[in-house]
Every structure is written in C-alpha cells, then in structure tokens.
Amino acid sequence: MTSVLKRIQKGDWLGSDSKGNNGIRISVTTKLVLSFLIIIVMTSAIFTGVGIYIISDHIRADAQEQARDDLDSAREIYLNKLSEINSVVRSTADKSNVRDAVIARSVDQVADELVAIKVLKALDTLTITDASGNVLFRTSNQKNFGDNISHEELISTVLRTNMPAAATEIITAKDLNRESALLAERASARLTDSPESRRGEEVDGMMLLAAAPIFDSQNTLIGVVRGGDLVHSGSNIICDIRQAIFRNPKYEGEDIGFVTIYQDNVGSLSCLRNEDESGAIGTHLPEDVYSQVVEEGMPRIGRDSISGNWYITAYEPIRNIDREIVGVLQVGELEEKYLDIKNQAVLAFLTITLIGAFLAVLFSYFISKRISTPLNKLVSASRELAAGNLDARVDIKSMSNDELGELADSFNVMASALQERDEKLKELTRHRVRRSERLAIIGKLSANVAHELNNPLTGIVTYSHLLLERMPPEHQNIDYVDKIVIQANRCRDIIRGLLDFARQREPDKTLCDVNTVLEECMSLLENQALFHNIHIIKDFDPKLPLAIVDPSQIERVFVNMIINAAEAMEGYGDLSLATRSDPIESFIEVVIADTGHGIAQEDMRRIFDPFYTTKEVGHGTGLGLAISYGIVKEHVGTILVESSVGIGTTFTIRLPVTESQNLQADISDQENAAELASISGR
C-alpha cells in the first residue's frame, strides 16, 4: 500500500489509458464523492465549531444576565427592607405621645410602646434624641442615655435638613456598645488567614438605618427617632433575599446560589454569606473585585470558586447617605447548571450534524453516479474527436434531460461546426496565403520606394553637414550652407511626420480603462530629464466607465500632449492630469493642464493644422497635434482648448463610452473613406 501511495505521489501509473500511458485512473464518481466528503467534513467542522461557540457564548451571556437579574432582585429586596425601617421610624416620629414625651424630656411613659415597636418590627435598635442629638432613650439599652450621637451622618443629615432619611451606615464599635453589648458582639468577626485576605479584626457594624424628625405643634424640631437593623449572621435580610431569588436551594446536591454582604472598613472587608440559613462570617473580597467595586465604584460580573464549586457572581457597591461606598452586595448562582445545559445543547447539535453529514455523503454518491455515466460517454466521444474523427457523435437519447443532455447536444453541434469550419478554414488558409504573397510584393515595392527617397535626402543631410564642418568660420557662404543643413534636417523630420500622418490606420476599438492608459503613459515619460522638475498632479475618477477606444492610438495622443505640455513649461511647473465622466452625454473627459507660457488667441484656431507650430525652427514639425486631432476624431471625440498667455493651457479630450457613439464612429469611417476615394479620383 505504501509503494502504491508513493507511486501516486510521483505521478506513476498502474494500468494504462487509451494513449498507452501507465497510471492509476480515479473515476469521476470517486472524485465527486471525495470532493463532496471534503466539503461536508469541512462544513460540518466549521459549523460545529461556530455552533459550539455560539451556544457557549449564548449560555454564558444568559448566565451573566441571570446573575445581573439576581443582583437587581437582591438590591430591590435590600432597599425594600430599608424602606420598611424608614416607614416604622417615620410613623413612630409622628405619634403624639412620643412628641409629648420628648417635649417633657421624659420618655419613660412611652418606653413600653417603643420597645413593643422594636420587637414587633424586628428592629435591632430604636433610639430617641433631642434636637441637639442627645440620646433620651434607647430601647436596646434603656440605662444608657444622655450621650450625643449627632456625629452620625444620618442624624446629622436629619438635624440639618429637618427631613427623614434612610441609608446603610457603618456604626463604630463604641457606638454599638452604647446601643447594646449584644450588637457589638454580633458585629465582631475574626477574618480568615487565606493568602488573598487582608488580615485583621472587624468590630464596626453595618446597619440599615432610618431617622425621622419629631416636630412640636409649632412645627419646630424637638428631636429625632432613629431605628435600624444590624446586618449580621442572624439577620433576616440575607435569608429573605436568598429565599426570594433561589426558590430551589439545591441543584445536584449543591447549593444553587448564595447571597453575600461585604462590609468595608478602612480597607478591610468582612463578609456575611447565607449558606445554611444561619450565615457565615469572615471571608474577604478578592483583590480584583475590591479594586473594581470598592475603589472604582463599578458593578462587576464574573465567576468565583466558593467551597470547591464555581459560581457566576455579580457584585455592586452599597453606599451610605453621603454616597460613600461602605459595603458590597454579592449574588452568586451555581455555574454547573449552565454547563449541563450547554453540554446537552452541544451533544444535540453534534448528533444532528453527524446524521446530516452521513445522509449528505449517501446523497452525494447517488448524484455522482448520475453525473459520471453521461460524462464517460462524452469523454469517449471527445477522445475520438481529438484523434481526428470529426464524425464522432454522442447518443442524446441515452442522456438525461438536464444540463448534461444540453452538453451532449452542444457537443454534437460543436462537432458538426468543427467539421464545417475545417473545410472553410482550409479554403480561407489558401486564400490568405495568396493574399499574403501579394502583400509581401507590395510591401517590398513600398520599402524600395522609401529607400530610394531616403537615400538622396540622407546624402543631402550628410554632405551638407560635411560641407559646413569643412568651411572656415569666415567663409562668405557659410550662412547659406548652415541654412541648407537646417532645412535638410527639417525635410527629414517632415517626411517622417508626414508618413506617420498618412499611415493612420483604422482604430481597433475595444472597451478600455483610460485611467490605466494614462498611468502607462506617465510611467514611460516621468523618468525623462524633461520631467525631473515638473510636479505631476493626478486626479483620476476611480468610478470612470470604460471607453470604446483603440488603446495604442489614444496612448499616442496622450504622449504627444503631455510632452507638448512639458516643453511649454520648459521643464518647470505643474502638470495636472484628471479624468471625469459625463453620464448625461455618455462621454468621459481627460484633462491635461500645464502652467506654461500659454497660446496666443491668434494661434488658437490653427494649432491643429498640419505643419503649423509655434515652436522655434528645428523644434517639431507641427504634425503632433494634427495627428492627435485625427485620432480623436476617428473615435468620434473632441478636443477642447483653453489657454491664457503666461498662465497655462488646458486640453480637454472627450471620448465616447456607448455603442451608439461607436456606430457613429463607423459611419464617420465610411464617410471618410468615401471622401478619400473621391479625392483620389480627382
């Protein structure tokens, strides 16, 4: 098997074809099936990869969106709890007996009612102060009063604005001890010693606090009611949030989700996370989360490892009344649930893909057989035709009624046409051979005539130069000889230009990109010494339509005009080349502008006349513009000239882009031919 593969790679053949070449012939059916198989495998692989990526990305996005929704729900429950505390505190501040007790500075008469409110509403603290912030009564520590708590931000805000306020606040350990030693004990937490932790001991407490002003009958502030709930392992708020978000607490035996409230205190974070309805204290925020959420104040969604399991987590900062970040609210949902969903979707997708690929391979085999059978017949007939049997035909009756049948019919038509054209080609070849012989005789005669004319002129030029060189400068006839030399050279140039002018052939028109022709002209000219100090400005229309022109003749026109422009500027100045289209008249325009000496008005009407030139004697024959004008006219185009003496000259060449104008060109060619014939007759 290895030797066979090596021989295939080297191009060796096992067997033989009709020509006697040895080789392994792979059938069309095999090639088609292999081609289909490669396409199916590549397509399936690409679609599978893209599908798995899309499924994974979609499920990941759903998981993050669910974490975001869970965080929104947790925030709402958290704020509702704060709102409930605020409602209790405000209703307490509005009680008339509380107002009377504060005015009398004797709260003992309402103590039992305040304690009942605290217990009934599940508050950790309910405190009454006077208008200066001095504590009149604490429900959680009735023996401790008289101290001033106006330094608390919430109390200070109410005293300053005379408006109720509610927020999450950090209460110092000292103030917690004044409220209740039990609250201070609950707030204390021993932090873990993990490498990522900021070690230390947290004793301050985070509380959901609300405060409301107490007014007398004259609407004068006489005191403040402050109530709150400490966020700790035994508080109900975490249980309420988790129960509201995660109705089913377990998934495959693992906690499906958790809620954590982190407390920030001088860069050290204490965590309360509800895992077993009792809570756990002592974990820390990771450094990257702390940086983004606490230091930058931005929400964060990611994944974290908790107790050996991965969770999709969402964090957002908790702010106090002054919008300072005092903590972080975290919600996490088990990632395994989403991974199982992804795996199930991927498995279903792969199963469908494999079944589809298998069916596609079977279908491709049957298609290949239907294609290869008629192709083999076409190949056999083609070999006979290639061997010289122009009578070879394909049996159309055995072909299917589709493109292959049309191909067989076309093959038969082609074979008949080849047979017919073979006869015509033989006759045409004989005719062209005879014509070529006649043209060769005419060409030889023309060459002899040109040689006979050129020889005497060359002798005049040569001997006039020799005569001029041998005459001393003081000879009286040197001026006459010099004029002979100049005029002889001019005669030579005139004959060459006249031959070019007279030998203008019919343009071989085709669709052509004029921008490309201009670029080729400049690539031929811009390296010449004449153009070294000329600044060339190009402004070609990238959407310029194709023109119906002879590229070689139009290139000759452009070269003539570009060289004329450079000579008019004497090698210094700006040469502008631009193209644009006129969709209304179906013409394109080529603009060639220079900053040379310009053309006088009296010379404008004669610049296209043969042999007319404004250059000095010996510089040009005056046939360049005449030849260019004739070429453009043969293309049914026009040349427009604008010039100002001392400023420059602009030539605008208009060329057609439609077939109707090409037809006009053909008519013009016929008229010109008739005119020349009449001139020859005269």
Residue pairs with C-beta under 8 A, 6 or more apart in sequence:
4 14
4 24
7 14
7 24
8 24
11 23
12 22
12 23
13 21
13 22
13 23
13 24
14 22
14 23
14 24
15 22
15 23
15 24
15 25
16 22
16 23
17 23
17 25
18 383
27 372
28 368
28 371
28 372
28 375
28 376
29 365
29 368
29 369
29 371
29 372
32 364
32 367
32 368
32 371
32 372
33 361
33 364
33 365
33 368
36 360
36 361
36 364
36 367
36 368
37 361
37 364
40 357
40 360
40 361
40 364
41 357
44 353
44 354
44 356
44 357
47 353
48 349
48 350
48 353
51 346
51 349
51 353
52 346
52 349
55 342
55 345
55 346
55 349
56 342
56 346
59 338
59 341
59 342
59 345
60 338
62 338
63 312
63 333
63 335
63 338
64 301
64 312
64 314
66 312
66 333
67 301
67 312
67 313
67 314
67 331
67 332
67 333
68 301
68 314
70 245
70 257
70 314
70 331
70 333
71 299
71 314
71 315
71 316
71 329
71 331
73 241
73 244
73 245
73 331
74 241
74 245
74 259
74 329
74 331
75 316
75 329
77 237
77 240
77 241
77 244
78 208
78 237
78 241
78 318
78 329
81 208
81 229
81 237
81 240
82 166
82 167
82 168
82 208
82 210
83 166
84 121
85 121
85 123
85 166
85 208
85 209
85 210
85 227
85 228
85 229
86 164
86 166
86 210
86 212
88 117
88 121
88 123
88 210
88 227
89 126
89 164
89 166
89 210
89 211
89 212
89 225
89 226
89 227
90 164
90 210
90 212
90 225
92 98
92 114
92 117
92 126
92 212
92 225
92 227
93 164
93 212
93 213
93 214
93 224
93 225
94 212
95 110
95 113
97 109
97 110
97 113
98 107
98 110
98 114
98 128
98 214
98 225
99 214
99 215
99 216
99 222
101 107
101 108
101 109
101 110
101 128
102 128
102 130
102 136
102 214
102 222
102 223
103 216
103 222
105 130
105 136
107 114
107 128
107 136
107 137
111 137
111 139
111 142
114 126
114 128
114 137
114 139
115 126
115 139
117 123
117 126
117 139
118 125
118 126
118 139
118 140
118 227
121 227
122 229
122 236
123 227
123 228
123 229
124 140
124 179
124 180
124 183
124 207
124 228
124 229
124 230
124 235
125 138
125 139
125 140
125 179
125 180
125 183
125 207
125 226
125 227
125 228
125 230
126 138
126 139
126 140
126 225
126 226
126 227
127 135
127 137
127 138
127 139
127 149
127 179
127 225
127 226
127 227
128 135
128 136
128 137
128 214
128 223
128 224
128 225
128 226
129 135
129 136
129 149
129 150
129 155
129 223
129 224
129 226
130 136
130 222
130 223
131 159
131 221
131 222
131 223
131 224
132 148
132 150
133 148
133 149
133 150
133 151
133 155
133 156
133 159
133 224
134 146
134 147
134 148
135 144
135 145
135 146
135 147
135 148
135 149
135 178
136 145
136 223
137 145
138 144
138 145
138 178
138 179
138 180
140 179
140 180
140 182
140 183
141 178
141 179
141 180
141 181
144 178
147 178
149 155
149 175
149 226
150 156
150 159
152 169
152 171
152 175
152 226
153 167
153 169
153 320
153 321
153 322
154 165
154 166
154 167
154 169
154 209
154 210
154 211
154 226
154 321
155 211
155 224
155 226
157 163
157 165
157 211
157 321
158 164
158 165
158 211
158 212
158 213
158 224
159 213
159 221
159 224
162 213
162 221
163 213
164 210
164 211
164 212
164 213
165 210
165 211
165 321
166 208
166 209
166 210
166 211
167 209
167 319
167 320
167 321
168 206
168 207
168 208
168 209
168 231
168 318
168 319
168 320
168 326
168 327
169 206
169 207
169 209
169 228
169 320
169 321
169 326
170 204
170 205
170 206
170 207
170 263
170 264
170 265
170 320
170 326
171 179
171 187
171 204
171 205
171 206
171 207
171 209
171 228
171 230
172 204
173 184
173 187
173 188
173 203
173 204
173 205
176 183
176 184
176 187
176 204
176 205
176 230
177 184
183 205
183 230
184 203
184 205
186 205
186 230
186 232
186 233
186 234
187 202
187 203
187 204
187 205
187 206
187 230
187 232
188 201
188 202
188 203
189 201
189 202
189 203
189 270
189 281
189 282
190 201
190 281
190 282
191 197
191 198
191 199
191 200
191 201
191 202
191 268
191 270
191 282
191 284
192 282
192 283
192 284
193 199
194 284
196 284
196 286
196 287
197 283
197 284
198 267
198 268
198 269
198 284
200 268
202 263
202 265
202 268
202 270
204 263
204 265
205 230
205 231
205 232
205 263
206 230
206 231
206 261
206 263
206 318
206 326
206 327
207 228
207 229
207 230
207 231
208 228
208 229
208 231
208 237
209 226
209 227
209 228
210 226
210 227
210 228
211 224
211 225
211 226
211 227
212 224
212 225
213 221
213 223
213 224
214 221
214 222
214 223
214 224
214 225
215 221
215 222
216 222
229 235
229 237
231 237
231 238
231 261
231 263
231 272
231 327
232 272
232 279
232 281
233 272
233 278
233 279
233 280
233 281
234 278
234 279
235 272
237 261
238 259
238 261
238 272
238 273
238 274
238 279
239 274
239 277
241 259
241 274
241 331
242 249
242 257
242 258
242 259
242 274
245 257
245 259
245 331
246 256
246 257
246 333
248 256
249 255
249 256
249 257
250 256
251 334
251 336
251 337
252 336
254 309
254 334
254 336
255 275
255 307
255 309
255 334
256 333
256 334
256 337
257 311
257 331
257 332
257 333
257 334
258 273
258 274
258 275
258 306
258 311
258 331
258 332
259 273
259 274
259 329
259 330
259 331
259 332
260 271
260 272
260 273
260 274
260 283
260 328
260 329
260 330
260 331
260 332
261 271
261 272
261 318
261 327
261 328
261 329
261 330
262 269
262 270
262 271
262 272
262 285
262 327
262 328
262 329
262 330
263 269
263 270
263 271
263 272
263 326
263 327
264 294
264 325
264 326
264 327
264 328
269 284
269 285
269 290
269 294
269 328
270 281
270 282
270 284
271 280
271 281
271 282
271 283
271 284
271 285
272 279
272 280
272 281
273 279
273 280
273 283
273 330
275 307
285 293
285 294
285 328
286 304
289 300
289 302
289 315
289 328
292 298
292 300
292 315
293 299
293 300
293 315
293 316
293 317
293 325
293 328
294 317
294 325
294 328
297 317
297 325
299 314
299 315
299 316
299 317
300 314
300 315
300 316
301 312
301 313
301 314
301 315
302 312
302 313
303 310
303 311
303 312
303 313
303 335
304 310
304 311
304 313
304 332
305 311
306 332
309 334
309 335
309 336
310 334
310 335
310 336
311 332
311 333
311 334
311 335
312 332
312 333
312 334
312 335
312 338
313 330
313 331
313 332
313 333
314 330
314 331
314 332
315 328
315 329
315 330
316 328
316 329
317 325
317 327
317 328
317 329
318 325
318 326
318 327
318 328
318 329
319 325
319 326
320 326
370 400
371 404
374 398
374 399
374 400
374 404
374 405
374 407
374 408
375 404
377 394
377 395
377 398
377 399
377 408
378 394
378 404
378 407
378 408
378 411
381 392
381 393
381 394
381 411
381 415
382 411
384 392
385 392
385 415
385 418
390 415
390 418
390 419
390 422
391 415
391 419
392 415
393 411
393 412
393 415
394 408
394 411
394 412
396 405
396 408
396 409
396 412
399 405
399 408
453 495
454 495
457 488
457 491
457 492
457 495
458 492
460 484
460 488
460 491
461 485
461 488
461 489
461 492
464 481
464 484
464 485
464 488
465 485
467 481
467 484
468 478
468 481
468 482
468 484
468 485
471 477
471 478
471 481
472 478
486 617
486 618
489 618
490 617
490 618
490 621
493 621
494 611
494 621
494 623
496 621
497 621
497 622
497 623
497 624
497 627
498 623
500 623
500 627
501 610
501 623
501 626
501 627
501 630
504 627
504 630
504 631
504 634
506 634
506 669
507 549
507 550
507 553
507 631
507 634
507 635
507 665
508 550
508 552
509 548
509 549
509 550
509 635
509 662
509 665
510 548
510 549
510 550
510 551
511 546
511 547
511 548
512 546
512 547
512 548
512 549
512 551
512 554
513 544
513 546
514 544
514 547
514 549
514 554
514 579
514 588
514 590
514 655
515 540
515 541
515 542
515 544
515 579
517 551
517 554
517 555
517 558
518 538
518 540
518 558
518 577
518 579
518 590
520 555
521 555
521 558
521 559
521 562
522 536
522 538
522 562
522 577
524 559
525 531
525 559
525 562
525 563
525 566
526 536
529 571
530 563
530 566
530 567
530 571
531 566
531 571
531 575
532 571
533 571
533 572
534 566
534 569
534 571
534 572
534 573
534 574
534 575
535 573
535 574
535 575
536 575
536 577
537 574
537 575
537 576
537 577
538 577
538 578
539 576
539 577
539 578
539 579
540 577
540 578
540 579
541 579
541 580
541 581
543 581
544 579
544 580
544 581
544 588
545 581
545 588
545 657
546 657
547 588
547 655
547 656
547 657
548 635
548 655
548 656
548 657
548 658
548 659
548 661
548 662
548 665
549 635
549 655
550 631
550 635
553 631
553 634
553 635
554 631
554 635
554 655
556 627
556 628
556 631
557 628
557 631
557 632
557 653
558 590
558 592
560 624
560 625
560 627
560 628
561 592
561 625
561 628
561 651
561 653
562 575
562 577
562 592
563 624
564 624
564 625
565 575
565 592
565 593
565 594
565 596
565 649
565 651
566 575
566 594
567 596
567 615
567 619
568 594
568 596
568 597
568 598
568 648
568 649
569 575
569 594
569 595
569 596
569 597
570 596
573 594
573 595
573 596
573 648
574 594
574 595
575 592
575 593
575 594
575 595
576 591
576 592
576 593
576 594
577 590
577 591
577 592
578 590
578 591
578 593
579 588
579 589
579 590
579 591
580 588
580 589
580 591
581 587
581 588
581 589
581 657
582 588
582 589
582 654
586 656
586 657
586 658
586 660
586 661
587 637
587 654
587 655
587 656
587 657
588 654
588 655
588 657
589 652
589 653
589 654
589 655
590 652
590 653
590 655
591 650
591 651
591 652
591 653
592 650
592 651
592 653
593 648
593 649
593 650
593 651
594 648
594 649
594 650
595 647
595 648
596 648
596 649
597 645
597 646
598 643
598 644
598 645
598 646
598 647
598 648
598 649
599 607
599 614
599 641
599 643
599 645
599 649
600 614
600 645
603 614
604 641
604 643
606 612
607 614
607 625
607 641
608 625
608 626
608 629
608 639
609 622
609 626
610 622
610 623
610 626
611 621
611 622
611 623
611 626
612 622
612 626
613 619
613 620
613 621
613 622
628 639
629 639
632 638
632 639
632 653
632 655
633 668
634 665
634 668
634 669
634 672
635 655
635 656
635 665
636 656
636 661
636 662
636 664
636 665
636 668
637 653
637 654
637 655
637 656
638 653
638 654
639 651
639 652
639 653
639 654
640 651
640 652
640 654
641 649
641 650
641 651
641 652
642 649
642 650
642 652
643 649
643 650
656 662
656 664
656 665
